[in-house]
Amino acid sequence: MPVAILDGVDIYYEAEGELGGRPIVLIPGLGDQLIWWDETFVTGLVSRGYRVLRCDPRDVGHSTKFDKDCPDPWDGVRQIRIGQPFTMPYSIDDMASDIMQLIASLGLPTAHIMGNSLGGAIARSIALNAPHQVRSLITVGTHTGNLDIPATVGMTAALEDLLVAPVPRTRDAFIDYRLQVLRSLSGPTPPFSERYHIEREGLAFERSEDSLGRGRQTITAMLDTEDRSAALKSLKVPSLFVYGAFDVFTPPEAAADYRRLVPHARIELLLDAGHVLGTGHIPTLLGLVLDFLETA
């Protein structure tokens, strides 16, 4: 298996496309493995000459797990929700450092960096902390980090409870839970493809049962309270921010905040999309990304 050993953390990755292709790193969202990225999206990039690098972020998939450092993350989630202090063994910046080291270990001076949701926050951290490694930044469904605009402003209490509930550790229960989450975070159109998500979530469970890792990443996201407004104003790399009009994590106020903080960025709104993009959105997203990359 292709694994990069980085400061005591093993990061599993897969590369597709010609060795000399323009490198782009794809970072999945909270609790997701590298297989989250749809194959048609990946092959679309490869067909246009890109060298696509996908990785399992720490604590999921085939990368290092932090079970010994935080054996009961769901108890930590409960403590944080009632205002009690809790310490996590890593931060979003640590997860970003993994990717930066991975890029360097592969001998790549620079790469395009794309992330979804929490993966977008990791990508943003890379662009802010190591702009010399970043050809361009692309985020999908990622909040600006402005603490004046709560990321859950458009979320019901029931949905918030669902998102921080302990993830089941048996296959069928896991798939049922994930279908609830994905359906709740999807937009009105195209229709929710249950068969597509059952196959993907089943494959993810069989590849690696990551309930505890998903819990630890949830804590990492909950504890990420640094306001990045000032830092974003200094962002110089070419940037594309994509979000859905029905994304509860990126309300209209947060989307407008991108325009204020990063005026040079390209911002694309998917009118019928939620936080989770449907299968019908993949060709649109691919087209937006390819068009942006050609000018970045």
Phi and psi restraints in degrees (value plus and minus 20) as a CYANA .aco file:
   2 PRO   PHI     -94.2   -54.2
   2 PRO   PSI      85.8   125.8
   3 VAL   PHI    -146.8  -106.8
   3 VAL   PSI     111.1   151.1
   4 ALA   PHI    -119.0   -79.0
   4 ALA   PSI     106.4   146.4
   5 ILE   PHI    -115.4   -75.4
   5 ILE   PSI      92.3   132.3
   6 LEU   PHI    -148.0  -108.0
   6 LEU   PSI      86.5   126.5
   7 ASP   PHI      27.7    67.7
   7 ASP   PSI      26.0    66.0
   8 GLY   PHI      63.9   103.9
   8 GLY   PSI     -19.5    20.5
   9 VAL   PHI    -136.8   -96.8
   9 VAL   PSI     104.0   144.0
  10 ASP   PHI    -110.8   -70.8
  10 ASP   PSI     104.5   144.5
  11 ILE   PHI    -134.4   -94.4
  11 ILE   PSI      96.4   136.4
  12 TYR   PHI    -101.8   -61.8
  12 TYR   PSI     117.8   157.8
  13 TYR   PHI    -163.8  -123.8
  13 TYR   PSI     141.4   181.4
  14 GLU   PHI    -154.1  -114.1
  14 GLU   PSI     122.3   162.3
  15 ALA   PHI    -142.4  -102.4
  15 ALA   PSI     116.7   156.7
  16 GLU   PHI    -152.7  -112.7
  16 GLU   PSI     126.4   166.4
  17 GLY   PHI      85.5   125.5
  17 GLY   PSI     149.1   189.1
  18 GLU   PHI     -84.0   -44.0
  18 GLU   PSI     125.7   165.7
  19 LEU   PHI     -77.1   -37.1
  19 LEU   PSI     -54.1   -14.1
  20 GLY   PHI    -108.5   -68.5
  20 GLY   PSI     -14.9    25.1
  21 GLY   PHI     -89.2   -49.2
  21 GLY   PSI     139.6   179.6
  22 ARG   PHI     -88.4   -48.4
  22 ARG   PSI     101.5   141.5
  23 PRO   PHI     -96.8   -56.8
  23 PRO   PSI     116.4   156.4
  24 ILE   PHI    -155.5  -115.5
  24 ILE   PSI     109.9   149.9
  25 VAL   PHI    -121.5   -81.5
  25 VAL   PSI     108.6   148.6
  26 LEU   PHI    -128.6   -88.6
  26 LEU   PSI     102.5   142.5
  27 ILE   PHI    -133.7   -93.7
  27 ILE   PSI      99.3   139.3
  28 PRO   PHI     -96.2   -56.2
  28 PRO   PSI     153.4   193.4
  29 GLY   PHI    -104.4   -64.4
  29 GLY   PSI    -189.8  -149.8
  30 LEU   PHI     -76.7   -36.7
  30 LEU   PSI     102.1   142.1
  31 GLY   PHI      55.3    95.3
  31 GLY   PSI     -20.1    19.9
  32 ASP   PHI    -113.7   -73.7
  32 ASP   PSI     130.1   170.1
  33 GLN   PHI    -117.3   -77.3
  33 GLN   PSI     155.0   195.0
  34 LEU   PHI     -81.1   -41.1
  34 LEU   PSI     -44.5    -4.5
  35 ILE   PHI     -93.6   -53.6
  35 ILE   PSI     -24.6    15.4
  36 TRP   PHI     -79.3   -39.3
  36 TRP   PSI     -55.0   -15.0
  37 TRP   PHI     -89.2   -49.2
  37 TRP   PSI     102.6   142.6
  38 ASP   PHI     -81.0   -41.0
  38 ASP   PSI     118.0   158.0
  39 GLU   PHI     -82.2   -42.2
  39 GLU   PSI     -53.7   -13.7
  40 THR   PHI     -87.1   -47.1
  40 THR   PSI     -52.2   -12.2
  41 PHE   PHI     -88.3   -48.3
  41 PHE   PSI     -64.2   -24.2
  42 VAL   PHI     -84.9   -44.9
  42 VAL   PSI     -68.5   -28.5
  43 THR   PHI     -85.5   -45.5
  43 THR   PSI     -50.0   -10.0
  44 GLY   PHI     -84.4   -44.4
  44 GLY   PSI     -58.8   -18.8
  45 LEU   PHI     -88.9   -48.9
  45 LEU   PSI     -64.5   -24.5
  46 VAL   PHI     -80.6   -40.6
  46 VAL   PSI     -60.9   -20.9
  47 SER   PHI     -84.5   -44.5
  47 SER   PSI     -38.6     1.4
  48 ARG   PHI    -121.6   -81.6
  48 ARG   PSI      -3.8    36.2
  49 GLY   PHI      72.5   112.5
  49 GLY   PSI      -3.2    36.8
  50 TYR   PHI    -117.3   -77.3
  50 TYR   PSI     124.9   164.9
  51 ARG   PHI    -114.9   -74.9
  51 ARG   PSI      86.9   126.9
  52 VAL   PHI    -114.1   -74.1
  52 VAL   PSI     103.2   143.2
  53 LEU   PHI    -131.9   -91.9
  53 LEU   PSI      99.6   139.6
  54 ARG   PHI    -135.0   -95.0
  54 ARG   PSI     124.6   164.6
  55 CYS   PHI    -159.1  -119.1
  55 CYS   PSI     135.5   175.5
  56 ASP   PHI    -106.3   -66.3
  56 ASP   PSI      94.8   134.8
  57 PRO   PHI     -81.2   -41.2
  57 PRO   PSI     140.5   180.5
  58 ARG   PHI     -72.0   -32.0
  58 ARG   PSI     121.4   161.4
  59 ASP   PHI      64.8   104.8
  59 ASP   PSI     -17.6    22.4
  60 VAL   PHI    -157.4  -117.4
  60 VAL   PSI     144.2   184.2
  61 GLY   PHI      40.7    80.7
  61 GLY   PSI    -154.3  -114.3
  62 HIS   PHI    -117.1   -77.1
  62 HIS   PSI     -10.8    29.2
  63 SER   PHI    -108.0   -68.0
  63 SER   PSI     151.5   191.5
  64 THR   PHI     -76.9   -36.9
  64 THR   PSI     114.6   154.6
  65 LYS   PHI    -121.4   -81.4
  65 LYS   PSI     131.2   171.2
  66 PHE   PHI    -131.9   -91.9
  66 PHE   PSI      21.3    61.3
  67 ASP   PHI     -80.5   -40.5
  67 ASP   PSI     -59.7   -19.7
  68 LYS   PHI     -90.4   -50.4
  68 LYS   PSI     -52.6   -12.6
  69 ASP   PHI     -97.4   -57.4
  69 ASP   PSI     -49.1    -9.1
  70 CYS   PHI    -170.7  -130.7
  70 CYS   PSI      60.4   100.4
  71 PRO   PHI     -92.7   -52.7
  71 PRO   PSI     -40.8    -0.8
  72 ASP   PHI    -150.9  -110.9
  72 ASP   PSI      52.4    92.4
  73 PRO   PHI     -84.3   -44.3
  73 PRO   PSI     -49.4    -9.4
  74 TRP   PHI     -89.2   -49.2
  74 TRP   PSI     -47.8    -7.8
  75 ASP   PHI     -87.7   -47.7
  75 ASP   PSI     -56.9   -16.9
  76 GLY   PHI     -82.6   -42.6
  76 GLY   PSI     -60.4   -20.4
  77 VAL   PHI     -80.0   -40.0
  77 VAL   PSI     -64.7   -24.7
  78 ARG   PHI     -82.1   -42.1
  78 ARG   PSI     -62.1   -22.1
  79 GLN   PHI     -82.1   -42.1
  79 GLN   PSI     -63.9   -23.9
  80 ILE   PHI     -84.0   -44.0
  80 ILE   PSI     -58.6   -18.6
  81 ARG   PHI     -87.2   -47.2
  81 ARG   PSI     -45.0    -5.0
  82 ILE   PHI    -121.5   -81.5
  82 ILE   PSI      -7.1    32.9
  83 GLY   PHI      66.8   106.8
  83 GLY   PSI      -7.0    33.0
  84 GLN   PHI    -108.9   -68.9
  84 GLN   PSI     128.5   168.5
  85 PRO   PHI     -90.7   -50.7
  85 PRO   PSI     127.7   167.7
  86 PHE   PHI    -172.2  -132.2
  86 PHE   PSI     119.9   159.9
  87 THR   PHI    -132.5   -92.5
  87 THR   PSI     108.6   148.6
  88 MET   PHI    -119.2   -79.2
  88 MET   PSI     129.5   169.5
  89 PRO   PHI     -95.3   -55.3
  89 PRO   PSI     -26.7    13.3
  90 TYR   PHI    -175.1  -135.1
  90 TYR   PSI     144.4   184.4
  91 SER   PHI    -143.8  -103.8
  91 SER   PSI     155.6   195.6
  92 ILE   PHI     -81.5   -41.5
  92 ILE   PSI     -58.3   -18.3
  93 ASP   PHI     -83.1   -43.1
  93 ASP   PSI     -54.8   -14.8
  94 ASP   PHI     -85.7   -45.7
  94 ASP   PSI     -60.8   -20.8
  95 MET   PHI     -85.3   -45.3
  95 MET   PSI     -56.2   -16.2
  96 ALA   PHI     -86.5   -46.5
  96 ALA   PSI     -58.7   -18.7
  97 SER   PHI     -80.8   -40.8
  97 SER   PSI     -57.5   -17.5
  98 ASP   PHI     -75.5   -35.5
  98 ASP   PSI     -66.5   -26.5
  99 ILE   PHI     -88.3   -48.3
  99 ILE   PSI     -60.5   -20.5
 100 MET   PHI     -80.7   -40.7
 100 MET   PSI     -62.2   -22.2
 101 GLN   PHI     -88.7   -48.7
 101 GLN   PSI     -56.3   -16.3
 102 LEU   PHI     -81.0   -41.0
 102 LEU   PSI     -66.2   -26.2
 103 ILE   PHI     -78.7   -38.7
 103 ILE   PSI     -65.9   -25.9
 104 ALA   PHI     -86.0   -46.0
 104 ALA   PSI     -59.0   -19.0
 105 SER   PHI     -85.5   -45.5
 105 SER   PSI     -45.1    -5.1
 106 LEU   PHI    -108.4   -68.4
 106 LEU   PSI     -15.9    24.1
 107 GLY   PHI      54.4    94.4
 107 GLY   PSI       5.5    45.5
 108 LEU   PHI    -119.0   -79.0
 108 LEU   PSI      97.2   137.2
 109 PRO   PHI     -82.2   -42.2
 109 PRO   PSI     -60.6   -20.6
 110 THR   PHI    -166.2  -126.2
 110 THR   PSI     145.9   185.9
 111 ALA   PHI    -177.9  -137.9
 111 ALA   PSI     134.2   174.2
 112 HIS   PHI     -93.6   -53.6
 112 HIS   PSI     120.3   160.3
 113 ILE   PHI    -141.5  -101.5
 113 ILE   PSI     103.7   143.7
 114 MET   PHI    -148.4  -108.4
 114 MET   PSI     113.4   153.4
 115 GLY   PHI    -158.2  -118.2
 115 GLY   PSI     129.5   169.5
 116 ASN   PHI    -128.3   -88.3
 116 ASN   PSI     109.9   149.9
 117 SER   PHI      35.2    75.2
 117 SER   PSI    -138.4   -98.4
 118 LEU   PHI     -79.0   -39.0
 118 LEU   PSI     -54.2   -14.2
 119 GLY   PHI     -80.8   -40.8
 119 GLY   PSI     -52.3   -12.3
 120 GLY   PHI     -88.6   -48.6
 120 GLY   PSI     -55.5   -15.5
 121 ALA   PHI     -86.1   -46.1
 121 ALA   PSI     -57.3   -17.3
 122 ILE   PHI     -85.7   -45.7
 122 ILE   PSI     -64.6   -24.6
 123 ALA   PHI     -81.6   -41.6
 123 ALA   PSI     -61.8   -21.8
 124 ARG   PHI     -81.9   -41.9
 124 ARG   PSI     -60.7   -20.7
 125 SER   PHI     -81.2   -41.2
 125 SER   PSI     -59.7   -19.7
 126 ILE   PHI     -81.9   -41.9
 126 ILE   PSI     -66.5   -26.5
 127 ALA   PHI     -84.1   -44.1
 127 ALA   PSI     -53.3   -13.3
 128 LEU   PHI    -100.1   -60.1
 128 LEU   PSI     -56.5   -16.5
 129 ASN   PHI    -111.3   -71.3
 129 ASN   PSI     -45.4    -5.4
 130 ALA   PHI    -161.5  -121.5
 130 ALA   PSI      40.4    80.4
 131 PRO   PHI     -79.6   -39.6
 131 PRO   PSI     -43.3    -3.3
 132 HIS   PHI     -88.1   -48.1
 132 HIS   PSI     -36.0     4.0
 133 GLN   PHI    -116.5   -76.5
 133 GLN   PSI     -24.3    15.7
 134 VAL   PHI    -132.5   -92.5
 134 VAL   PSI      97.5   137.5
 135 ARG   PHI     -95.3   -55.3
 135 ARG   PSI     -60.8   -20.8
 136 SER   PHI    -180.4  -140.4
 136 SER   PSI     142.0   182.0
 137 LEU   PHI    -140.3  -100.3
 137 LEU   PSI     111.3   151.3
 138 ILE   PHI    -150.7  -110.7
 138 ILE   PSI     106.9   146.9
 139 THR   PHI    -145.6  -105.6
 139 THR   PSI     128.8   168.8
 140 VAL   PHI    -147.9  -107.9
 140 VAL   PSI     100.4   140.4
 141 GLY   PHI      44.3    84.3
 141 GLY   PSI      18.3    58.3
 142 THR   PHI    -135.5   -95.5
 142 THR   PSI     108.3   148.3
 143 HIS   PHI     -86.8   -46.8
 143 HIS   PSI     133.4   173.4
 144 THR   PHI     -89.2   -49.2
 144 THR   PSI     -44.1    -4.1
 145 GLY   PHI      73.1   113.1
 145 GLY   PSI     -14.1    25.9
 146 ASN   PHI     -96.2   -56.2
 146 ASN   PSI      94.0   134.0
 147 LEU   PHI     -88.6   -48.6
 147 LEU   PSI     -34.3     5.7
 148 ASP   PHI     -95.1   -55.1
 148 ASP   PSI     -31.0     9.0
 149 ILE   PHI    -141.5  -101.5
 149 ILE   PSI      75.5   115.5
 150 PRO   PHI     -77.0   -37.0
 150 PRO   PSI     116.6   156.6
 151 ALA   PHI     -90.6   -50.6
 151 ALA   PSI     -35.6     4.4
 152 THR   PHI    -129.3   -89.3
 152 THR   PSI       0.7    40.7
 153 VAL   PHI     -80.7   -40.7
 153 VAL   PSI     -51.6   -11.6
 154 GLY   PHI    -119.2   -79.2
 154 GLY   PSI      -2.4    37.6
 155 MET   PHI    -125.7   -85.7
 155 MET   PSI     117.3   157.3
 156 THR   PHI     -96.6   -56.6
 156 THR   PSI     139.4   179.4
 157 ALA   PHI     -82.8   -42.8
 157 ALA   PSI     -56.9   -16.9
 158 ALA   PHI     -84.6   -44.6
 158 ALA   PSI     -61.2   -21.2
 159 LEU   PHI     -88.3   -48.3
 159 LEU   PSI     -59.9   -19.9
 160 GLU   PHI     -82.5   -42.5
 160 GLU   PSI     -60.6   -20.6
 161 ASP   PHI     -82.2   -42.2
 161 ASP   PSI     -60.0   -20.0
 162 LEU   PHI     -83.6   -43.6
 162 LEU   PSI     -61.2   -21.2
 163 LEU   PHI     -90.2   -50.2
 163 LEU   PSI     -43.3    -3.3
 164 VAL   PHI    -129.9   -89.9
 164 VAL   PSI      -9.2    30.8
 165 ALA   PHI     -94.2   -54.2
 165 ALA   PSI     127.0   167.0
 166 PRO   PHI     -75.2   -35.2
 166 PRO   PSI     113.1   153.1
 167 VAL   PHI     -99.3   -59.3
 167 VAL   PSI     108.8   148.8
 168 PRO   PHI     -77.7   -37.7
 168 PRO   PSI     131.3   171.3
 169 ARG   PHI    -132.3   -92.3
 169 ARG   PSI      -8.0    32.0
 170 THR   PHI    -132.7   -92.7
 170 THR   PSI     129.6   169.6
 171 ARG   PHI     -76.7   -36.7
 171 ARG   PSI     -74.8   -34.8
 172 ASP   PHI     -85.3   -45.3
 172 ASP   PSI     -61.8   -21.8
 173 ALA   PHI     -86.1   -46.1
 173 ALA   PSI     -57.1   -17.1
 174 PHE   PHI     -82.3   -42.3
 174 PHE   PSI     -66.8   -26.8
 175 ILE   PHI     -83.1   -43.1
 175 ILE   PSI     -63.2   -23.2
 176 ASP   PHI     -80.3   -40.3
 176 ASP   PSI     -63.5   -23.5
 177 TYR   PHI     -82.6   -42.6
 177 TYR   PSI     -66.6   -26.6
 178 ARG   PHI     -84.3   -44.3
 178 ARG   PSI     -55.5   -15.5
 179 LEU   PHI     -83.2   -43.2
 179 LEU   PSI     -59.3   -19.3
 180 GLN   PHI     -80.1   -40.1
 180 GLN   PSI     -66.7   -26.7
 181 VAL   PHI     -84.5   -44.5
 181 VAL   PSI     -69.9   -29.9
 182 LEU   PHI     -84.9   -44.9
 182 LEU   PSI     -59.8   -19.8
 183 ARG   PHI     -85.1   -45.1
 183 ARG   PSI     -59.7   -19.7
 184 SER   PHI     -87.4   -47.4
 184 SER   PSI     -48.1    -8.1
 185 LEU   PHI    -119.0   -79.0
 185 LEU   PSI     -17.2    22.8
 186 SER   PHI    -108.1   -68.1
 186 SER   PSI     139.1   179.1
 187 GLY   PHI    -104.0   -64.0
 187 GLY   PSI    -199.1  -159.1
 188 PRO   PHI     -90.3   -50.3
 188 PRO   PSI     -50.0   -10.0
 189 THR   PHI    -162.4  -122.4
 189 THR   PSI     135.1   175.1
 190 PRO   PHI     -89.6   -49.6
 190 PRO   PSI     151.3   191.3
 191 PRO   PHI     -74.6   -34.6
 191 PRO   PSI     123.3   163.3
 192 PHE   PHI     -82.2   -42.2
 192 PHE   PSI     104.3   144.3
 193 SER   PHI    -113.0   -73.0
 193 SER   PSI      70.8   110.8
 194 GLU   PHI     -83.3   -43.3
 194 GLU   PSI     -62.4   -22.4
 195 ARG   PHI     -81.3   -41.3
 195 ARG   PSI     -63.4   -23.4
 196 TYR   PHI     -78.5   -38.5
 196 TYR   PSI     -66.5   -26.5
 197 HIS   PHI     -93.9   -53.9
 197 HIS   PSI     -53.5   -13.5
 198 ILE   PHI     -80.6   -40.6
 198 ILE   PSI     -64.6   -24.6
 199 GLU   PHI     -83.2   -43.2
 199 GLU   PSI     -65.3   -25.3
 200 ARG   PHI     -87.6   -47.6
 200 ARG   PSI     -64.2   -24.2
 201 GLU   PHI     -90.9   -50.9
 201 GLU   PSI     -54.1   -14.1
 202 GLY   PHI     -83.9   -43.9
 202 GLY   PSI     -62.4   -22.4
 203 LEU   PHI     -84.0   -44.0
 203 LEU   PSI     -60.8   -20.8
 204 ALA   PHI     -83.0   -43.0
 204 ALA   PSI     -62.4   -22.4
 205 PHE   PHI     -84.7   -44.7
 205 PHE   PSI     -62.5   -22.5
 206 GLU   PHI     -87.9   -47.9
 206 GLU   PSI     -52.6   -12.6
 207 ARG   PHI     -91.8   -51.8
 207 ARG   PSI     -60.0   -20.0
 208 SER   PHI    -188.8  -148.8
 208 SER   PSI     102.3   142.3
 209 GLU   PHI    -101.8   -61.8
 209 GLU   PSI      90.0   130.0
 210 ASP   PHI    -136.8   -96.8
 210 ASP   PSI      12.7    52.7
 211 SER   PHI     -76.4   -36.4
 211 SER   PSI     -66.8   -26.8
 212 LEU   PHI     -90.6   -50.6
 212 LEU   PSI     -58.7   -18.7
 213 GLY   PHI     -84.3   -44.3
 213 GLY   PSI     -59.7   -19.7
 214 ARG   PHI     -82.6   -42.6
 214 ARG   PSI     -59.1   -19.1
 215 GLY   PHI     -83.0   -43.0
 215 GLY   PSI     -63.1   -23.1
 216 ARG   PHI     -87.3   -47.3
 216 ARG   PSI     -58.5   -18.5
 217 GLN   PHI     -86.4   -46.4
 217 GLN   PSI     -52.7   -12.7
 218 THR   PHI     -81.3   -41.3
 218 THR   PSI     -64.6   -24.6
 219 ILE   PHI     -82.1   -42.1
 219 ILE   PSI     -63.4   -23.4
 220 THR   PHI     -77.2   -37.2
 220 THR   PSI     -63.3   -23.3
 221 ALA   PHI     -86.8   -46.8
 221 ALA   PSI     -61.1   -21.1
 222 MET   PHI     -85.2   -45.2
 222 MET   PSI     -54.2   -14.2
 223 LEU   PHI    -107.0   -67.0
 223 LEU   PSI     -22.6    17.4
 224 ASP   PHI    -100.8   -60.8
 224 ASP   PSI      66.0   106.0
 225 THR   PHI    -130.4   -90.4
 225 THR   PSI      -2.5    37.5
 226 GLU   PHI     -99.0   -59.0
 226 GLU   PSI     108.1   148.1
 227 ASP   PHI     -99.4   -59.4
 227 ASP   PSI      99.7   139.7
 228 ARG   PHI    -123.2   -83.2
 228 ARG   PSI      -5.6    34.4
 229 SER   PHI     -78.1   -38.1
 229 SER   PSI     -69.5   -29.5
 230 ALA   PHI     -84.3   -44.3
 230 ALA   PSI     -60.1   -20.1
 231 ALA   PHI     -85.5   -45.5
 231 ALA   PSI     -59.5   -19.5
 232 LEU   PHI     -83.8   -43.8
 232 LEU   PSI     -50.3   -10.3
 233 LYS   PHI     -83.0   -43.0
 233 LYS   PSI     -42.5    -2.5
 234 SER   PHI    -114.3   -74.3
 234 SER   PSI     -19.6    20.4
 235 LEU   PHI     -85.4   -45.4
 235 LEU   PSI     103.5   143.5
 236 LYS   PHI    -130.9   -90.9
 236 LYS   PSI     -40.7    -0.7
 237 VAL   PHI     -90.2   -50.2
 237 VAL   PSI     130.5   170.5
 238 PRO   PHI     -75.7   -35.7
 238 PRO   PSI     114.1   154.1
 239 SER   PHI    -156.2  -116.2
 239 SER   PSI     122.2   162.2
 240 LEU   PHI    -147.8  -107.8
 240 LEU   PSI     103.9   143.9
 241 PHE   PHI    -136.1   -96.1
 241 PHE   PSI     101.7   141.7
 242 VAL   PHI    -135.1   -95.1
 242 VAL   PSI     115.8   155.8
 243 TYR   PHI    -169.7  -129.7
 243 TYR   PSI     138.8   178.8
 244 GLY   PHI    -117.7   -77.7
 244 GLY   PSI     126.4   166.4
 245 ALA   PHI     -84.6   -44.6
 245 ALA   PSI     -41.2    -1.2
 246 PHE   PHI    -129.9   -89.9
 246 PHE   PSI       4.4    44.4
 247 ASP   PHI    -102.2   -62.2
 247 ASP   PSI      94.0   134.0
 248 VAL   PHI     -91.7   -51.7
 248 VAL   PSI     -39.7     0.3
 249 PHE   PHI    -104.8   -64.8
 249 PHE   PSI     -41.7    -1.7
 250 THR   PHI    -146.8  -106.8
 250 THR   PSI      58.3    98.3
 251 PRO   PHI     -85.8   -45.8
 251 PRO   PSI     146.3   186.3
 252 PRO   PHI     -72.5   -32.5
 252 PRO   PSI     -54.3   -14.3
 253 GLU   PHI     -83.5   -43.5
 253 GLU   PSI     -58.7   -18.7
 254 ALA   PHI     -90.7   -50.7
 254 ALA   PSI     -59.7   -19.7
 255 ALA   PHI     -82.7   -42.7
 255 ALA   PSI     -62.2   -22.2
 256 ALA   PHI     -85.4   -45.4
 256 ALA   PSI     -48.5    -8.5
 257 ASP   PHI     -83.5   -43.5
 257 ASP   PSI     -52.9   -12.9
 258 TYR   PHI     -78.9   -38.9
 258 TYR   PSI     -63.9   -23.9
 259 ARG   PHI     -82.4   -42.4
 259 ARG   PSI     -56.2   -16.2
 260 ARG   PHI     -93.9   -53.9
 260 ARG   PSI     -61.1   -21.1
 261 LEU   PHI    -103.1   -63.1
 261 LEU   PSI     -55.2   -15.2
 262 VAL   PHI    -148.9  -108.9
 262 VAL   PSI      54.6    94.6
 263 PRO   PHI     -81.6   -41.6
 263 PRO   PSI     -44.0    -4.0
 264 HIS   PHI    -102.2   -62.2
 264 HIS   PSI     -28.9    11.1
 265 ALA   PHI     -93.7   -53.7
 265 ALA   PSI     134.2   174.2
 266 ARG   PHI    -113.5   -73.5
 266 ARG   PSI     109.0   149.0
 267 ILE   PHI    -142.1  -102.1
 267 ILE   PSI     107.1   147.1
 268 GLU   PHI    -142.7  -102.7
 268 GLU   PSI     109.6   149.6
 269 LEU   PHI    -126.0   -86.0
 269 LEU   PSI     106.7   146.7
 270 LEU   PHI    -117.3   -77.3
 270 LEU   PSI      87.7   127.7
 271 LEU   PHI     -83.4   -43.4
 271 LEU   PSI     -50.3   -10.3
 272 ASP   PHI    -129.2   -89.2
 272 ASP   PSI      -4.0    36.0
 273 ALA   PHI    -124.1   -84.1
 273 ALA   PSI     131.8   171.8
 274 GLY   PHI    -124.7   -84.7
 274 GLY   PSI    -173.7  -133.7
 275 HIS   PHI     -91.5   -51.5
 275 HIS   PSI     -56.8   -16.8
 276 VAL   PHI    -115.4   -75.4
 276 VAL   PSI     100.2   140.2
 277 LEU   PHI     -98.1   -58.1
 277 LEU   PSI     121.9   161.9
 278 GLY   PHI    -102.8   -62.8
 278 GLY   PSI     148.6   188.6
 279 THR   PHI     -78.5   -38.5
 279 THR   PSI     -52.5   -12.5
 280 GLY   PHI     -90.3   -50.3
 280 GLY   PSI     -35.8     4.2
 281 HIS   PHI    -106.3   -66.3
 281 HIS   PSI     -34.9     5.1
 282 ILE   PHI     -81.3   -41.3
 282 ILE   PSI     -67.1   -27.1
 283 PRO   PHI     -80.7   -40.7
 283 PRO   PSI     -57.7   -17.7
 284 THR   PHI     -84.2   -44.2
 284 THR   PSI     -66.9   -26.9
 285 LEU   PHI     -81.1   -41.1
 285 LEU   PSI     -64.1   -24.1
 286 LEU   PHI     -79.2   -39.2
 286 LEU   PSI     -64.2   -24.2
 287 GLY   PHI     -82.1   -42.1
 287 GLY   PSI     -62.7   -22.7
 288 LEU   PHI     -83.4   -43.4
 288 LEU   PSI     -63.7   -23.7
 289 VAL   PHI     -86.8   -46.8
 289 VAL   PSI     -66.0   -26.0
 290 LEU   PHI     -82.6   -42.6
 290 LEU   PSI     -62.3   -22.3
 291 ASP   PHI     -82.7   -42.7
 291 ASP   PSI     -61.4   -21.4
 292 PHE   PHI     -86.4   -46.4
 292 PHE   PSI     -65.2   -25.2
 293 LEU   PHI     -82.3   -42.3
 293 LEU   PSI     -51.6   -11.6
 294 GLU   PHI     -86.1   -46.1
 294 GLU   PSI     -42.0    -2.0
 295 THR   PHI    -130.9   -90.9
 295 THR   PSI     -25.0    15.0
